[in-house]
Amino acid sequence: MVSVFMKTSRVQACIDYIKFNHEAEGFEFSEEDDQSIRSILEEEVEADELIQRYIDTHGLSTVYHPPKDEFSCYPHTSSLVNYFSIKERTKLRKVEAYMANLRSAEMLTDSVQNTYDLAYLKSIHSRMFGDVYPSAGTIRTTTAAKRTVFCNPEFIESAAEDIFTRLRKDRYLCQMDRETFINDLAFYMGEVEALHPFRDGNGRAARLFFYQLSMNAGYDIDWSLVDADRLLEADISAIDGDYQLLIDVLEEVVI
């Protein structure tokens, strides 16, 4: 039975959010994906059960021998060390996407968080990717760049303290009119995007963080209306201190 929190309209809204993430990663969101996510949101099945079924169906090896460095890629590959010892990047991305989607659905059935800080962002990342990577939820120790340069690893903790202290003082954007909420949401999304605290999976973890923050503040985001390419360009501009593109995107989808 659907919980009081998870009404029918909320189920579809959560599916739209997960579908957006899945397609933004370059995958097609199938009817089977829809059914799996819906079954978790409607509390008909546990994510653990579907993940184990996927492991069995796809013959994934669960014999894991930790290498010396669990937080890097396998030698001569671009695949992060993972519990299934998958070195082929395309296969790993499919496994990661499937399991991250199920865990995202699971987290969306939880009561909405009322404290938003680095610890919570780390917990989201850990839960979202922890079935696949031993490094999930761990702050990166290497430099990162993807069309722009992100925060140096030695400054992540202190920068995060500044960002989330300010967010706390702003009462996690609660009790704001829509225009102020959107402007402030764009600012904090840009700050966390620039922080880029994890080796991989930053966008998905941050989007869930801010999706839940929005709901806690009394707003919603219609992910079915979000264009992934526009959001990416807006995120990059926000990292550089220009929030207008991101504000424009949010104006169209915050309800």
Buried (B, 14 or more C-beta within 10 A) or exposed (E): EBEEEBEEEBBBBBBBBBBBBBEBBEBEBEEEBBEBBBBBBBEEBEBEEBBEEBBEEEEBEEEEEEEEEBBBBBEEEEBBBBBBBBBEBEBBBBBBBBBBBBBBBBBBBEEEBEEBBBEBBBBBBBBBBBBBBBBBBBBBEEEBEEEBEBBEBEEBEEBBEEBBEEBEEBEBBEEBEEEEBBBBBBBBBBBBBBBBBBBBBBBBBBBBBBBBBBBBBEBBBBBEEBBBEBBBBBBBBBBEEEBEBBBEBBEEBBE
